[in-house]
Amino acid sequence: MRKVSPRHPTASITRIGWREWISLSEWGVPDIKAKIDTGARTSSLHAFGLEVDDVDGVPTARFVVHPWQRSERDEVAVVAAVIATRSVRSSSGAVEHRPVVRTSIEIADRTVLAEVTLARRDEMGFRMLIGREALRRRFVVDPGRSYLGGRPEPEVRARNRTRH
């Protein structure tokens, strides 16, 4: 029988469900529900009021994150450097040109640096999608399970269900 060494790629794989609570602490977002989307290459965030301008020669995105589904409570204003613009094909086949930013995503007690496209996702049920580039060689997805990485306290989860 072969031993798996700590350096072996499968030694550090974390199992997660098809949806997870994550944190974007770098931006001051402690809890946001995300769909794990292995069909998407890049992660995507619903960015309200998105504006991209040059600040001292650097393309910079200004936007607001509403962490709770169907609610504007506890919104967080974010400013982030734009590292690229990508053409993204939606599930309906439409192509959008989206700004790309980089941030840390905390999921299941792990932190990964990920590229995130910014988009208006009004019609979607989740404010964030985690794509396969952020998951690669770190996570395996159990499509029959949810929240394997844990859940916030009940009062935090209740805020996600309250409309305001």
PAZAGU-305537 format. One line per 10 residues: their letters; for each residue z, x, y of C-alpha. Coordinates in steps of 0.02 Angstrom, whole numbers, plus 50000, padded with zeros to 5 digits. Layout:
% residues N
a = Z/X/Y ~ ...
***
This chain:
% residues 164
mrkvsprhpt = 50000/50000/50000 ~ 49950/50067/50171 ~ 50082/50073/50308 ~ 50034/50013/50481 ~ 50078/50147/50607 ~ 50137/50102/50783 ~ 49971/50170/50847 ~ 49870/50056/50734 ~ 49786/49919/50839 ~ 49863/49776/50739
asitrigwre = 50039/49844/50761 ~ 50052/49773/50937 ~ 49963/49606/50919 ~ 50059/49454/50984 ~ 50026/49279/50917 ~ 50002/49144/51049 ~ 49949/48961/51048 ~ 49799/48874/51125 ~ 49902/48841/51281 ~ 50043/48946/51352
wislsewgvp = 50158/48958/51502 ~ 50117/49116/51597 ~ 50175/49204/51756 ~ 50078/49283/51898 ~ 50230/49374/51968 ~ 50127/49494/52074 ~ 50074/49341/52173 ~ 50242/49252/52170 ~ 50194/49121/52039 ~ 50335/49120/51911
dikakidtga = 50268/48981/51798 ~ 50095/48905/51773 ~ 50023/48822/51619 ~ 49864/48905/51555 ~ 49735/48862/51423 ~ 49690/49006/51309 ~ 49500/49003/51309 ~ 49421/49124/51186 ~ 49251/49051/51232 ~ 49267/49120/51409
rtsslhafgl = 49243/49306/51439 ~ 49342/49315/51601 ~ 49501/49225/51651 ~ 49486/49094/51788 ~ 49608/49022/51915 ~ 49594/48862/52016 ~ 49600/48928/52196 ~ 49628/48799/52333 ~ 49560/48833/52507 ~ 49468/48989/52448
evddvdgvpt = 49400/49099/52587 ~ 49325/49273/52568 ~ 49318/49388/52720 ~ 49305/49574/52756 ~ 49473/49650/52803 ~ 49452/49830/52860 ~ 49289/49842/52763 ~ 49364/49773/52602 ~ 49311/49600/52539 ~ 49471/49500/52529
arfvvhpwqr = 49507/49327/52457 ~ 49634/49210/52535 ~ 49681/49059/52433 ~ 49823/48946/52379 ~ 49888/48922/52202 ~ 49961/48753/52155 ~ 50055/48797/51996 ~ 50089/48618/51941 ~ 49954/48508/51869 ~ 49910/48357/51978
serdevavva = 50031/48415/52114 ~ 50033/48514/52275 ~ 50219/48557/52261 ~ 50277/48738/52268 ~ 50108/48804/52325 ~ 50091/48992/52344 ~ 49976/49078/52470 ~ 49889/49233/52400 ~ 49787/49373/52476 ~ 49694/49486/52353
aviatrsvrs = 49555/49616/52359 ~ 49390/49555/52287 ~ 49328/49683/52160 ~ 49163/49596/52116 ~ 49064/49435/52119 ~ 49008/49362/51953 ~ 48885/49229/51902 ~ 48980/49112/51787 ~ 48899/48975/51684 ~ 49011/48822/51668
ssgavehrpv = 49025/48717/51510 ~ 48902/48595/51592 ~ 48773/48736/51611 ~ 48785/48756/51800 ~ 48792/48935/51868 ~ 48919/48977/52003 ~ 48945/49140/52097 ~ 49132/49174/52097 ~ 49238/49310/52176 ~ 49336/49417/52052
vrtsieiadr = 49511/49485/52085 ~ 49629/49586/51976 ~ 49810/49542/51940 ~ 49948/49558/51811 ~ 49970/49411/51692 ~ 50133/49393/51597 ~ 50110/49300/51435 ~ 50226/49295/51285 ~ 50337/49435/51353 ~ 50187/49549/51379
tvlaevtlar = 50102/49600/51540 ~ 49915/49630/51548 ~ 49805/49680/51694 ~ 49661/49558/51702 ~ 49508/49515/51803 ~ 49514/49335/51862 ~ 49374/49232/51938 ~ 49424/49112/52076 ~ 49352/48936/52070 ~ 49381/48755/52113
rdemgfrmli = 49432/48677/51948 ~ 49473/48500/52008 ~ 49401/48419/51852 ~ 49495/48529/51730 ~ 49664/48492/51652 ~ 49732/48669/51672 ~ 49748/48769/51832 ~ 49713/48930/51738 ~ 49608/48987/51590 ~ 49645/49150/51501
grealrrrfv = 49483/49228/51438 ~ 49453/49344/51293 ~ 49445/49504/51396 ~ 49631/49482/51441 ~ 49671/49443/51259 ~ 49571/49579/51172 ~ 49670/49692/51056 ~ 49834/49617/51117 ~ 49841/49437/51059 ~ 49784/49326/50916
vdpgrsylgg = 49767/49141/50953 ~ 49834/49008/50834 ~ 49729/48856/50885 ~ 49848/48734/50800 ~ 50001/48788/50900 ~ 50060/48782/51081 ~ 50185/48884/51183 ~ 50222/49016/51051 ~ 50266/49132/51196 ~ 50405/49015/51251
rpepevrarn = 50432/48880/51381 ~ 50521/48876/51547 ~ 50680/48775/51567 ~ 50662/48585/51552 ~ 50680/48558/51741 ~ 50534/48677/51772 ~ 50426/48588/51644 ~ 50471/48421/51724 ~ 50400/48482/51891 ~ 50233/48506/51804
rtrh = 50233/48321/51756 ~ 50286/48252/51925 ~ 50149/48199/52047 ~ 50178/48235/52231
***
